[in-house]
């Protein structure tokens, strides 16, 4: 995989896309199962966002592994890496639920059978669970990534600051 662009690590660049697309996909899928007007307006948009999220998840972890090899390993980076590896296991069900919802509403929308109603309720419950789960996972990954990226900065700045009394 491409490791750098113009000397900069690819991981932060890909992660910025992931941090935007994955929550957008989760929210779009959530809205599409809960709000019929949004579902009609959005069409295949939630499915497209979910597919993009599923593509970005392994790209983010792969570029993160490349960056980890370049800068070395630490406990914070290891925790971040382990959380990041779990994202795909939330993204795949999100795609499947978005596809099922799109199919159900596009091709079975005019058939109010009991089976369709039951499937719709199950789909809604699962989509709510997965959407909330992926949002929590992204927040945990982002927090651990920020800790690993900025922990040295915080410790360095606390040792180099001086109080006004020390300058006298």
C-alpha positions in Angstrom: 0.0 0.0 0.0 1.0 3.6 -0.6 2.8 4.7 2.6 3.4 8.4 2.0 2.2 11.2 -0.2 4.7 14.1 -0.6 6.6 12.8 2.4 3.5 12.8 4.6 2.1 9.6 6.1 -1.1 8.4 4.3 -2.8 7.3 7.5 -3.9 10.7 8.7 -5.2 11.6 5.3 -7.3 8.5 4.9 -8.5 8.7 8.5 -9.9 12.1 7.9 -12.1 10.7 5.2 -13.0 7.7 7.4 -14.0 10.0 10.3 -16.4 11.8 8.1 -17.8 9.0 5.9 -18.4 6.3 8.5 -20.5 8.4 10.9 -22.3 9.9 7.9 -23.1 6.4 6.7 -24.3 5.3 10.2 -26.5 8.4 10.5 -27.9 8.0 7.0 -28.8 4.4 7.5 -30.3 5.2 10.9 -32.4 8.0 9.4 -33.5 5.8 6.5 -34.9 3.1 8.7 -36.6 5.5 11.1 -37.9 8.3 8.9 -39.9 7.5 5.7 -39.5 11.0 4.3 -35.7 10.8 4.6 -35.8 7.3 3.1 -37.7 8.5 0.1 -35.4 11.5 -0.4 -32.1 9.7 0.2 -32.8 6.7 -2.2 -29.6 4.7 -2.6 -27.4 7.3 -0.7 -27.3 5.5 2.6 -26.2 2.3 0.8 -23.5 4.2 -1.1 -22.1 5.8 2.1 -22.1 2.4 3.9 -20.2 0.8 1.0 -17.7 3.7 1.2 -17.4 3.2 4.9 -16.7 -0.5 4.4 -14.0 0.4 1.9 -12.4 3.0 4.1 -12.2 0.8 7.2 -9.5 -1.6 5.9 -7.7 1.2 4.1 -7.4 3.1 7.4 -6.2 0.0 9.3 -3.7 -0.9 6.5 -2.3 2.6 6.4 -2.1 2.7 10.2 -0.1 -0.5 10.2 2.3 1.0 7.8 2.7 4.1 10.0 3.1 1.9 13.0 6.0 0.2 11.4 7.6 3.5 10.6 7.3 5.2 14.0 7.5 2.2 16.3 5.1 0.6 18.7 3.7 1.7 22.0 0.9 0.7 24.3 -1.2 3.6 23.1 -0.7 2.8 19.5 -1.4 -0.9 20.1 -4.7 0.0 21.8 -5.6 2.3 18.9 -4.7 -0.4 16.4 -6.8 -3.0 18.2 -9.8 -0.7 18.2 -9.3 0.2 14.6 -9.2 -3.5 13.6 -12.8 -3.9 14.9 -14.3 -1.2 12.6 -14.7 -3.5 9.7 -16.8 -5.8 11.8 -19.3 -2.9 12.3 -19.0 -1.6 8.7 -19.9 -4.9 7.0 -23.2 -5.3 8.9 -24.0 -1.6 8.1 -23.6 -2.4 4.4 -25.8 -5.5 4.6 -28.5 -3.6 6.6 -28.4 -0.6 4.2 -28.7 -3.0 1.2 -31.6 -4.9 2.8 -33.3 -1.6 3.6 -32.9 -0.3 0.1 -34.1 -3.6 -1.4 -37.1 -3.8 1.0 -38.2 -0.2 0.3 -37.4 -0.2 -3.4 -38.6 -3.5 -4.6 -41.1 -4.5 -1.9 -42.4 -1.1 -0.9 -45.9 -1.6 -2.4 -46.6 -4.9 -0.7 -47.9 -4.5 2.8 -47.7 -8.2 3.9 -47.2 -9.3 7.5 -43.9 -10.8 6.6 -42.6 -7.5 5.1 -43.7 -5.7 8.3 -41.9 -8.2 10.5 -38.8 -8.0 8.4 -39.0 -4.2 8.4 -39.2 -4.1 12.2 -36.2 -6.5 12.6 -34.2 -4.5 10.0 -35.0 -1.3 12.0 -33.9 -2.7 15.3 -30.7 -4.2 13.9 -29.9 -0.9 12.0 -30.3 1.1 15.2 -28.0 -1.2 17.1 -25.3 -1.3 14.4 -25.5 2.4 13.7 -25.1 3.3 17.3 -22.4 0.7 17.7 -20.3 2.0 14.8 -20.6 5.6 16.0 -19.3 4.5 19.4 -16.5 2.5 17.8 -15.4 5.5 15.7 -15.4 7.7 18.8 -13.3 5.2 20.7 -10.9 4.8 17.8 -10.6 8.6 17.4 -10.0 9.1 21.1 -7.3 6.5 21.3 -5.7 7.8 18.1 -5.6 11.3 19.5 -4.1 10.0 22.8 -1.4 8.2 20.9 -0.6 11.1 18.6 -0.6 13.8 21.2 0.5 12.1 24.4 4.2 13.1 23.8 3.2 16.7 23.1 1.3 17.0 26.4 4.2 15.5 28.5 6.8 17.6 26.7 4.9 20.9 27.1 4.4 20.2 30.9 8.1 19.9 31.4 9.1 22.9 29.4 6.7 25.5 30.7 7.9 27.9 33.4 6.0 30.0 35.8 6.5 33.8 35.8 8.2 33.6 39.2 11.0 31.3 37.9 12.1 33.9 35.3 13.1 36.4 38.0 
